[in-house]
Amino acid sequence: MSVGNEVKAGTLIGYMGNTGNVIGGPLSDGTHLHYGYRPPRYDNNNGYGGFIDPMPYFEKEELPETSNSRWAEIVCDEGANVRNEPGGIWRTWFPKGIRVRKIGECRTANGLQWEKIDGGYWIARADVTGTVMLKDVEK
């Protein structure tokens, strides 16, 4: 890839790693990717060498609506897997009946709707077969 190339969705632009100024140093789990954008007519004196925040150039993800309830309960007989990120690596398992506090962040990943819960973990609202895993409840 060279300067001036157009980047289309799905194009590999870099690899994530654990280098640089990550809290915890080289043994941390601070995997990240530095990405910058410098427009054609950039201001080299803006304090960032002409680079600007690239987020306005990304399409915004439509997040699924969520209820006003701050609590949910695991309702699947088999319990629910809890993950580090939506559709990510399995972290632990919660049995049926456990109540969790939602923090109000929802995402879609792997075709499923995910709720972020207290502790920074994610639970799918339903699995790929449509089995409901998480149901909103009053405290």
N, CA, C and O of each residue as an XYZ file, in Angstrom:
556
protein
N       0.839     -1.155      0.000
C       0.000      0.000      0.000
C       0.897      1.234      0.000
O       1.915      1.276      0.691
N       0.505      2.238     -0.784
C       1.286      3.470     -0.821
C       0.403      4.693     -0.618
O      -0.825      4.617     -0.662
N       1.060      5.810     -0.395
C       0.358      7.071     -0.179
C      -0.587      7.330     -1.345
O      -0.206      7.203     -2.509
N      -1.818      7.692     -1.021
C      -2.806      8.019     -2.047
C      -3.705      6.858     -2.429
O      -4.707      7.061     -3.115
N      -3.369      5.629     -1.998
C      -4.224      4.490     -2.313
C      -5.553      4.611     -1.587
O      -5.609      5.085     -0.452
N      -6.626      4.179     -2.249
C      -7.936      4.130     -1.606
C      -8.033      2.825     -0.833
O      -7.631      1.771     -1.326
N      -8.565      2.898      0.373
C      -8.721      1.709      1.202
C     -10.184      1.311      1.197
O     -11.050      2.101      1.576
N     -10.459      0.098      0.772
C     -11.830     -0.411      0.740
C     -12.081     -1.292      1.964
O     -11.137     -1.791      2.577
N     -13.342     -1.481      2.316
C     -13.706     -2.336      3.447
C     -13.065     -3.709      3.275
O     -13.112     -4.295      2.193
N     -12.469     -4.215      4.345
C     -11.856     -5.534      4.335
C     -10.389     -5.534      3.961
O      -9.731     -6.571      4.047
N      -9.860     -4.384      3.546
C      -8.444     -4.288      3.183
C      -7.579     -4.322      4.438
O      -7.837     -3.589      5.393
N      -6.563     -5.164      4.436
C      -5.627     -5.223      5.552
C      -4.799     -3.950      5.553
O      -4.138     -3.629      4.565
N      -4.836     -3.218      6.678
C      -4.071     -1.977      6.768
C      -2.947     -2.070      7.791
O      -2.093     -1.186      7.850
N      -2.938     -3.122      8.592
C      -1.883     -3.267      9.584
C      -2.153     -4.444     10.487
O      -3.216     -5.062     10.427
N      -1.189     -4.746     11.318
C      -1.310     -5.826     12.275
C      -1.329     -5.257     13.687
O      -0.647     -4.274     13.979
N      -2.107     -5.877     14.553
C      -2.139     -5.452     15.947
C      -0.968     -6.083     16.680
O      -0.521     -7.180     16.345
N      -0.480     -5.368     17.687
C       0.639     -5.879     18.454
C       0.622     -5.356     19.867
O      -0.328     -4.692     20.283
N       1.661     -5.649     20.598
C       1.743     -5.266     22.001
C       3.046     -4.495     22.226
O       3.837     -4.821     23.112
N       3.245     -3.475     21.407
C       4.455     -2.677     21.522
C       4.089     -1.251     21.886
O       2.912     -0.892     21.898
N       5.067     -0.458     22.175
C       4.820      0.950     22.451
C       4.546      1.207     23.907
O       5.022      0.481     24.779
N       3.778      2.242     24.169
C       3.539      2.725     25.511
C       2.265      2.139     26.110
O       1.368      2.890     26.493
N       2.168      0.852     26.195
C       0.986      0.197     26.745
C       1.163      0.034     28.240
O       2.221     -0.394     28.703
N       0.130      0.374     29.000
C       0.203      0.215     30.453
C       0.494     -1.245     30.769
O      -0.174     -2.137     30.246
N       1.458     -1.491     31.596
C       1.808     -2.863     31.961
C       3.017     -3.374     31.213
O       3.584     -4.402     31.584
N       3.421     -2.680     30.172
C       4.630     -3.076     29.448
C       4.431     -4.289     28.561
O       3.297     -4.626     28.222
N       5.511     -4.949     28.181
C       5.448     -6.020     27.192
C       4.679     -7.255     27.653
O       4.320     -8.088     26.822
N       4.418     -7.398     28.941
C       3.673     -8.567     29.410
C       2.187     -8.270     29.549
O       1.436     -9.123     30.021
N       1.746     -7.080     29.150
C       0.341     -6.708     29.285
C      -0.476     -7.323     28.154
O       0.072     -7.904     27.218
N      -1.797     -7.184     28.258
C      -2.673     -7.635     27.172
C      -3.171     -6.422     26.405
O      -4.303     -6.407     25.921
N      -2.331     -5.415     26.295
C      -2.705     -4.162     25.655
C      -2.528     -4.174     24.151
O      -1.950     -3.241     23.594
N      -3.011     -5.203     23.485
C      -2.908     -5.287     22.033
C      -3.600     -4.088     21.409
O      -4.709     -3.729     21.802
N      -2.943     -3.470     20.433
C      -3.507     -2.284     19.807
C      -2.904     -2.088     18.419
O      -1.953     -2.767     18.033
N      -3.476     -1.152     17.688
C      -2.992     -0.793     16.365
C      -3.016      0.722     16.269
O      -4.040      1.347     16.544
N      -1.906      1.311     15.883
C      -1.864      2.753     15.659
C      -2.312      3.001     14.228
O      -1.763      2.439     13.280
N      -3.315      3.851     14.091
C      -3.835      4.189     12.768
C      -3.978      5.693     12.695
O      -4.549      6.304     13.598
N      -3.481      6.291     11.656
C      -3.581      7.735     11.507
C      -4.015      8.112     10.111
O      -3.883      7.333      9.167
N      -4.540      9.328      9.995
C      -4.954      9.842      8.691
C      -4.424     11.260      8.548
O      -4.624     12.108      9.418
N      -3.742     11.499      7.430
C      -3.272     12.839      7.119
C      -3.906     13.224      5.784
O      -3.577     12.642      4.751
N      -4.818     14.209      5.801
C      -5.529     14.588      4.573
C      -4.579     15.207      3.546
O      -3.464     15.602      3.887
N      -5.023     15.289      2.289
C      -4.161     15.825      1.227
C      -3.611     17.225      1.539
O      -2.439     17.491      1.273
N      -4.427     18.113      2.090
C      -3.945     19.457      2.447
C      -3.844     19.534      3.965
O      -4.731     20.094      4.610
N      -2.804     18.996      4.534
C      -2.689     18.929      5.986
C      -1.876     20.089      6.558
O      -1.070     20.717      5.871
N      -2.122     20.346      7.834
C      -1.397     21.377      8.580
C      -0.298     20.690      9.374
O      -0.574     20.075     10.404
N       0.916     20.782      8.921
C       2.042     20.115      9.565
C       2.330     20.683     10.959
O       3.064     20.072     11.736
N       1.758     21.844     11.276
C       2.000     22.496     12.567
C       0.846     22.286     13.542
O       0.724     23.042     14.506
N       0.006     21.296     13.325
C      -1.153     21.091     14.211
C      -0.795     20.341     15.490
O      -1.677     20.033     16.292
N       0.464     20.051     15.687
C       0.896     19.337     16.890
C       0.938     17.831     16.701
O       1.407     17.110     17.582
N       0.453     17.343     15.558
C       0.422     15.905     15.285
C       1.051     15.588     13.926
O       0.754     14.552     13.331
N       1.902     16.463     13.443
C       2.560     16.240     12.150
C       1.582     16.199     10.993
O       1.857     15.572      9.970
N       0.444     16.857     11.141
C      -0.562     16.888     10.085
C      -1.613     15.798     10.197
O      -2.628     15.853      9.504
N      -1.392     14.803     11.057
C      -2.375     13.737     11.222
C      -3.589     14.267     11.978
O      -3.465     15.129     12.848
N      -4.770     13.737     11.634
C      -6.015     14.135     12.285
C      -6.779     12.891     12.723
O      -6.453     11.776     12.315
N      -7.793     13.090     13.554
C      -8.637     11.993     14.027
C      -9.331     11.346     12.823
O     -10.056     12.030     12.101
N      -9.124     10.038     12.592
C      -9.724      9.386     11.428
C     -11.188      8.985     11.622
O     -11.849      8.627     10.647
N     -11.716      9.034     12.854
C     -13.055      8.507     13.123
C     -14.163      9.147     12.280
O     -15.085      8.431     11.889
N     -14.130     10.440     11.979
C     -15.207     10.992     11.150
C     -15.281     10.386      9.748
O     -16.291     10.548      9.062
N     -14.233      9.694      9.315
C     -14.210      9.105      7.981
C     -14.705      7.665      7.953
O     -14.834      7.076      6.880
N     -14.984      7.094      9.121
C     -15.519      5.738      9.200
C     -17.033      5.787      9.220
O     -17.625      6.729      9.746
N     -17.660      4.771      8.646
C     -19.116      4.665      8.744
C     -19.478      4.337     10.175
O     -18.797      3.556     10.839
N     -20.557      4.940     10.644
C     -21.011      4.691     12.008
C     -21.798      3.393     12.047
O     -22.631      3.143     11.176
N     -21.537      2.559     13.058
C     -22.253      1.303     13.248
C     -23.585      1.593     13.917
O     -23.642      2.298     14.925
N     -24.651      1.049     13.354
C     -25.963      1.171     13.980
C     -26.039      0.152     15.104
O     -25.954     -1.052     14.861
N     -26.196      0.621     16.316
C     -26.261     -0.274     17.462
C     -27.698     -0.668     17.731
O     -28.595      0.161     17.575
N     -27.950     -1.914     18.134
C     -29.315     -2.333     18.418
C     -29.874     -1.581     19.623
O     -29.141     -1.197     20.535
N     -31.194     -1.381     19.602
C     -31.824     -0.720     20.735
C     -31.832     -1.653     21.930
O     -31.872     -2.874     21.783
N     -31.795     -1.077     23.089
C     -31.840     -1.851     24.311
C     -32.924     -1.282     25.205
O     -33.303     -0.122     25.048
N     -33.422     -2.060     26.122
C     -34.468     -1.569     27.012
C     -33.865     -0.630     28.039
O     -32.644     -0.505     28.137
N     -34.727      0.033     28.810
C     -34.260      0.944     29.849
C     -33.810      0.205     31.098
O     -33.203      0.807     31.985
N     -34.096     -1.091     31.185
C     -33.701     -1.846     32.365
C     -32.186     -1.935     32.457
O     -31.512     -2.150     31.450
N     -31.646     -1.771     33.664
C     -30.204     -1.869     33.861
C     -29.808     -3.279     34.279
O     -28.624     -3.559     34.470
N     -30.799     -4.182     34.426
C     -30.524     -5.543     34.884
C     -31.039     -6.559     33.888
O     -32.023     -6.321     33.188
N     -30.361     -7.698     33.831
C     -30.788     -8.810     32.988
C     -30.489    -10.104     33.729
O     -29.656    -10.143     34.634
N     -31.183    -11.156     33.328
C     -31.009    -12.463     33.962
C     -30.704    -13.499     32.902
O     -31.269    -13.472     31.809
N     -29.800    -14.419     33.234
C     -29.518    -15.551     32.354
C     -30.732    -16.472     32.435
O     -31.068    -16.966     33.511
N     -31.397    -16.706     31.287
C     -32.626    -17.509     31.291
C     -32.493    -18.830     30.542
O     -33.411    -19.648     30.586
N     -31.392    -19.056     29.867
C     -31.183    -20.306     29.139
C     -30.868    -21.425     30.129
O     -30.051    -21.239     31.031
N     -31.505    -22.583     29.970
C     -31.273    -23.715     30.871
C     -29.796    -24.112     30.948
O     -29.327    -24.542     32.002
N     -29.061    -23.970     29.840
C     -27.640    -24.339     29.801
C     -26.727    -23.220     30.296
O     -25.509    -23.397     30.326
N     -27.284    -22.076     30.682
C     -26.465    -20.943     31.097
C     -25.978    -20.174     29.886
O     -26.464    -20.375     28.773
N     -25.012    -19.289     30.107
C     -24.509    -18.450     29.017
C     -23.003    -18.279     29.123
O     -22.451    -18.131     30.213
N     -22.350    -18.303     27.968
C     -20.919    -18.015     27.916
C     -20.716    -16.509     28.011
O     -21.487    -15.738     27.439
N     -19.701    -16.099     28.718
C     -19.355    -14.692     28.877
C     -18.032    -14.489     28.152
O     -17.119    -15.308     28.259
N     -17.939    -13.384     27.412
C     -16.760    -13.163     26.574
C     -16.089    -11.824     26.869
O     -16.689    -10.930     27.466
N     -14.841    -11.704     26.440
C     -14.088    -10.464     26.630
C     -14.578     -9.342     25.724
O     -14.465     -8.166     26.070
N     -15.121     -9.707     24.564
C     -15.628     -8.740     23.601
C     -16.727     -9.420     22.805
O     -16.800    -10.649     22.803
N     -17.582     -8.667     22.131
C     -18.659     -9.288     21.358
C     -18.112    -10.296     20.345
O     -17.312     -9.941     19.479
N     -18.543    -11.539     20.458
C     -18.085    -12.584     19.545
C     -16.651    -13.010     19.784
O     -16.088    -13.763     18.990
N     -16.051    -12.538     20.869
C     -14.640    -12.799     21.131
C     -14.383    -14.094     21.873
O     -15.203    -15.013     21.874
N     -13.242    -14.140     22.492
C     -12.772    -15.329     23.197
C     -13.625    -15.589     24.435
O     -13.967    -14.665     25.173
N     -13.965    -16.864     24.654
C     -14.748    -17.274     25.819
C     -13.961    -16.946     27.075
O     -12.767    -17.233     27.161
N     -14.638    -16.338     28.055
C     -13.978    -15.955     29.298
C     -14.422    -16.842     30.462
O     -13.596    -17.383     31.198
N     -15.749    -16.980     30.616
C     -16.289    -17.799     31.700
C     -17.725    -18.165     31.341
O     -18.180    -17.902     30.228
N     -18.436    -18.774     32.290
C     -19.803    -19.242     32.065
C     -20.645    -18.853     33.271
O     -20.204    -18.980     34.414
N     -21.865    -18.375     33.009
C     -22.803    -18.055     34.088
C     -23.988    -19.009     34.004
O     -24.526    -19.216     32.916
N     -24.413    -19.599     35.130
C     -25.568    -20.505     35.116
C     -26.881    -19.742     35.024
O     -26.936    -18.534     35.256
N     -27.941    -20.477     34.680
C     -29.285    -19.904     34.625
C     -29.629    -19.299     35.995
O     -29.305    -19.862     37.041
N     -30.296    -18.132     35.956
C     -30.743    -17.484     37.172
C     -29.837    -16.374     37.670
O     -30.251    -15.571     38.507
N     -28.612    -16.313     37.174
C     -27.696    -15.243     37.584
C     -28.194    -13.919     37.004
O     -28.553    -13.839     35.830
N     -28.209    -12.891     37.840
C     -28.566    -11.548     37.381
C     -27.293    -10.751     37.183
O     -26.357    -10.834     37.978
N     -27.276     -9.967     36.095
C     -26.116     -9.148     35.763
C     -26.573     -7.709     35.559
O     -27.703     -7.455     35.142
N     -25.681     -6.777     35.859
C     -25.993     -5.366     35.651
C     -25.453     -4.942     34.291
O     -24.254     -5.045     34.034
N     -26.338     -4.467     33.425
C     -25.939     -3.984     32.106
C     -25.378     -2.574     32.252
O     -25.810     -1.811     33.115
N     -24.412     -2.236     31.401
C     -23.861     -0.889     31.487
C     -24.333      0.000     30.338
O     -23.874      1.134     30.197
N     -25.255     -0.518     29.515
C     -25.872      0.309     28.487
C     -25.175      0.313     27.142
O     -25.507      1.130     26.283
N     -24.226     -0.569     26.938
C     -23.536     -0.642     25.651
C     -23.933     -1.930     24.953
O     -23.858     -3.010     25.539
N     -24.357     -1.816     23.696
C     -24.758     -2.972     22.895
C     -23.984     -2.963     21.588
O     -23.641     -1.902     21.066
N     -23.713     -4.148     21.063
C     -23.040     -4.268     19.769
C     -23.589     -5.475     19.036
O     -24.210     -6.354     19.634
N     -23.354     -5.507     17.739
C     -23.681     -6.664     16.927
C     -22.375     -7.271     16.438
O     -21.519     -6.563     15.907
N     -22.221     -8.572     16.616
C     -21.029     -9.282     16.126
C     -21.432    -10.714     15.811
O     -22.212    -11.321     16.546
N     -20.909    -11.248     14.732
C     -21.201    -12.622     14.294
C     -22.710    -12.855     14.169
O     -23.192    -13.961     14.413
N     -23.446    -11.817     13.791
C     -24.881    -11.940     13.602
C     -25.685    -11.967     14.892
O     -26.893    -12.204     14.852
N     -25.049    -11.730     16.034
C     -25.730    -11.760     17.328
C     -25.699    -10.378     17.974
O     -24.796     -9.582     17.717
N     -26.707    -10.100     18.824
C     -26.718     -8.877     19.601
C     -26.090     -9.167     20.959
O     -26.436    -10.151     21.612
N     -25.168     -8.308     21.380
C     -24.408     -8.500     22.610
C     -24.656     -7.344     23.559
O     -24.792     -6.196     23.136
N     -24.714     -7.656     24.852
C     -24.852     -6.664     25.920
C     -23.573     -6.648     26.733
O     -23.047     -7.698     27.099
N     -23.073     -5.449     27.014
C     -21.919     -5.323     27.901
C     -22.441     -5.262     29.332
O     -23.399     -4.549     29.630
N     -21.795     -6.021     30.207
C     -22.235     -6.075     31.603
C     -21.136     -5.563     32.522
O     -19.984     -5.401     32.120
N     -21.523     -5.315     33.755
C     -20.578     -4.854     34.764
C     -19.380     -5.799     34.806
O     -19.555     -7.016     34.760
N     -18.192     -5.267     34.890
C     -16.976     -6.065     34.856
C     -16.313     -6.023     33.491
O     -15.195     -6.511     33.324
N     -17.010     -5.432     32.497
C     -16.442     -5.292     31.161
C     -16.642     -6.478     30.251
O     -16.048     -6.536     29.174
N     -17.475     -7.440     30.663
C     -17.699     -8.633     29.847
C     -18.926     -8.460     28.956
O     -19.711     -7.526     29.122
N     -19.070     -9.384     28.008
C     -20.166     -9.346     27.037
C     -20.920    -10.666     27.035
O     -20.316    -11.732     27.152
N     -22.254    -10.594     26.901
C     -23.114    -11.773     26.798
C     -24.046    -11.571     25.618
O     -24.610    -10.490     25.443
N     -24.208    -12.614     24.805
C     -25.158    -12.551     23.685
C     -26.579    -12.624     24.225
O     -26.851    -13.378     25.160
N     -27.488    -11.842     23.641
C     -28.891    -11.869     24.068
C     -29.543    -13.194     23.678
O     -30.425    -13.683     24.384
N     -29.116    -13.775     22.561
C     -29.616    -15.077     22.107
C     -28.493    -15.754     21.335
O     -27.579    -15.088     20.850
N     -28.561    -17.091     21.220
C     -27.505    -17.790     20.476
C     -27.886    -17.910     19.001
O     -28.928    -17.403     18.587
N     -27.053    -18.575     18.213
C     -27.276    -18.669     16.767
C     -28.543    -19.438     16.400
O     -29.061    -19.272     15.296
N     -29.049    -20.274     17.303
C     -30.285    -21.013     17.028
C     -31.520    -20.231     17.453
O     -32.645    -20.687     17.247
N     -31.316    -19.043     18.051
C     -32.439    -18.225     18.503
C     -32.821    -18.442     19.956
O     -33.755    -17.809     20.447
N     -32.114    -19.330     20.658
C     -32.394    -19.560     22.069
C     -32.047    -18.310     22.864
O     -30.914    -17.831     22.807
N     -33.012    -17.781     23.604
C     -32.793    -16.572     24.394
C     -31.874    -16.896     25.565
O     -32.109    -17.847     26.310
N     -30.835    -16.101     25.714
C     -29.855    -16.299     26.782
C     -30.054    -15.295     27.912
O     -29.860    -15.613     29.085
N     -30.440    -14.091     27.540
C     -30.462    -12.958     28.465
C     -31.801    -12.246     28.353
O     -32.227    -11.893     27.254
N     -32.464    -12.034     29.480
C     -33.762    -11.368     29.487
C     -33.687    -10.185     30.459
O     -33.191    -10.320     31.578
N     -34.186     -9.025     30.017
C     -34.200     -7.850     30.874
C     -35.156     -8.056     32.040
O     -36.250     -8.594     31.870
N     -34.738     -7.629     33.216
C     -35.559     -7.758     34.429
C     -35.421     -6.480     35.244
O     -34.490     -5.700     35.043
N     -36.353     -6.274     36.163
C     -36.243     -5.184     37.130
C     -35.359     -5.684     38.255
O     -35.283     -6.890     38.490
N     -34.703     -4.794     38.940
C     -33.810     -5.192     40.017
C     -34.593     -5.880     41.085
O     -34.025     -6.300     42.094
